[in-house]
Amino acid sequence: MRAVVQRVSSASVTVDGTTIGAIHEPGLLVLVGVTHTDTPAQAAKLATKLWHLRILDGEKSCSDTAAPLLVISQFTLYADTGKGRRPTWQAAAPGPTAEPLVETVITTLRTLGAHVETGKFGADMKVSLVNDGPITLIIDV
């Protein structure tokens, strides 16, 4: 699994002009990509890492401050741009494989005590954010 994590002051996601997920205070925007060999154990490990990642103000984590997370599926994190000008998506897991693993990340975070907002799997989403820092990390599990 792969995640792009951004420390944000606020973030939101809209589908068809309707906001379906938003955080209005400092927290994390997490874009999650899944490849063919990923497992539920890796999804749970990623969630735990996100919950305890100390990148908020004062080197605090979401678990320290009860900061919210906005988690959005993002198959393009597994794009291959090695040849030509058009990326290929062969390394990205198909929806029936990826969706339950993204849900595992979300469910695990909620079980840990996180307030989690989400996008809509497979939808054409518009994401808005105010990157704080800016701090952006790539995490591979």
C-alpha positions in Angstrom: 0.0 0.0 0.0 1.0 3.5 -0.6 -0.2 6.8 0.9 0.5 10.4 0.3 0.0 12.2 3.6 -0.4 16.0 3.8 -0.6 18.0 7.0 -3.5 20.4 6.4 -5.3 23.3 8.1 -8.5 22.1 6.3 -9.5 19.8 3.5 -12.7 18.7 1.7 -13.8 16.4 -1.1 -16.8 17.0 -3.4 -18.6 14.7 -5.8 -21.1 16.2 -8.3 -20.9 19.5 -6.5 -21.8 18.1 -3.1 -19.2 18.0 -0.3 -19.1 14.5 1.0 -16.2 14.7 3.4 -14.4 17.6 5.1 -12.2 18.5 8.0 -12.3 22.1 9.2 -9.4 22.0 11.6 -5.7 20.9 11.5 -5.3 17.2 10.6 -4.2 14.9 7.8 -5.3 14.5 4.2 -4.4 10.9 3.2 -4.5 9.6 -0.4 -4.4 5.8 -0.4 -3.3 3.6 -3.3 -3.5 -0.2 -3.4 -1.6 -2.6 -5.5 -2.3 -6.3 -6.4 -0.4 -7.9 -3.5 -1.6 -5.8 -0.7 -3.3 -7.4 2.3 -5.7 -6.5 5.1 -2.7 -6.7 7.5 -0.9 -4.0 5.5 -4.0 -1.8 5.5 -4.2 -2.1 9.3 -0.5 -1.3 9.6 -0.9 1.8 7.4 -3.8 3.0 9.5 -1.8 2.5 12.8 1.1 4.4 11.3 -1.1 7.3 10.2 -2.8 7.5 13.6 0.6 7.8 15.4 2.6 9.7 12.8 4.1 12.7 14.5 3.9 15.4 11.9 1.3 17.8 13.4 2.3 21.0 15.1 4.7 20.4 18.0 5.6 17.0 16.7 2.2 15.6 17.8 0.2 12.9 16.1 -3.5 12.5 15.4 -3.6 10.2 18.4 -2.1 12.9 20.6 -4.5 15.7 19.6 -7.6 13.9 18.3 -6.9 15.6 14.9 -9.2 14.4 12.1 -8.2 12.6 8.9 -9.7 12.8 5.4 -9.0 9.5 3.6 -9.4 9.3 -0.1 -8.7 6.4 -2.5 -6.2 7.2 -5.2 -5.3 4.5 -7.7 -3.0 6.9 -9.6 -0.4 6.5 -6.8 0.6 3.3 -8.7 1.0 5.0 -12.1 4.0 3.8 -14.2 5.4 6.7 -16.2 8.6 4.9 -17.3 7.7 4.7 -21.0 6.3 7.4 -23.2 4.0 10.2 -22.2 0.9 8.2 -21.1 1.0 6.6 -17.6 -0.2 3.0 -17.2 -2.2 1.8 -14.3 -1.3 -1.9 -14.3 0.2 -1.8 -10.8 -3.0 -0.4 -9.3 -5.3 -3.1 -7.9 -8.8 -3.3 -9.5 -11.8 -1.9 -7.5 -13.0 -5.2 -6.1 -9.5 -5.7 -4.6 -8.7 -2.1 -3.6 -12.0 -0.9 -2.1 -12.1 -3.4 0.8 -8.5 -2.5 1.7 -9.2 1.2 1.7 -12.2 0.5 3.9 -9.9 -1.5 6.2 -7.7 1.6 6.6 -10.7 3.7 7.4 -12.3 1.1 9.8 -9.0 0.5 11.6 -8.5 4.3 12.1 -12.0 4.6 13.5 -11.3 1.6 15.8 -8.2 3.4 17.1 -10.4 6.4 18.0 -9.9 8.6 14.9 -12.5 10.9 13.4 -12.3 10.0 9.7 -14.0 11.7 6.8 -13.9 10.0 3.4 -14.3 10.4 -0.3 -16.3 8.0 -2.5 -14.5 5.1 -4.0 -14.3 5.2 -7.8 -16.0 8.6 -8.0 -14.8 11.7 -9.9 -13.8 13.7 -6.8 -12.6 17.3 -6.4 -10.3 17.7 -3.5 -9.5 21.0 -1.9 -6.9 21.5 0.8 -4.8 24.0 2.6 -1.4 22.3 3.0 0.1 23.3 6.4 3.9 23.7 6.3 3.8 22.5 3.7 4.4 18.9 4.9 3.8 16.1 2.4 5.1 12.5 2.9 4.9 9.3 0.9 4.5 6.2 2.9 4.9 2.7 1.5 3.8 -0.3 3.7 
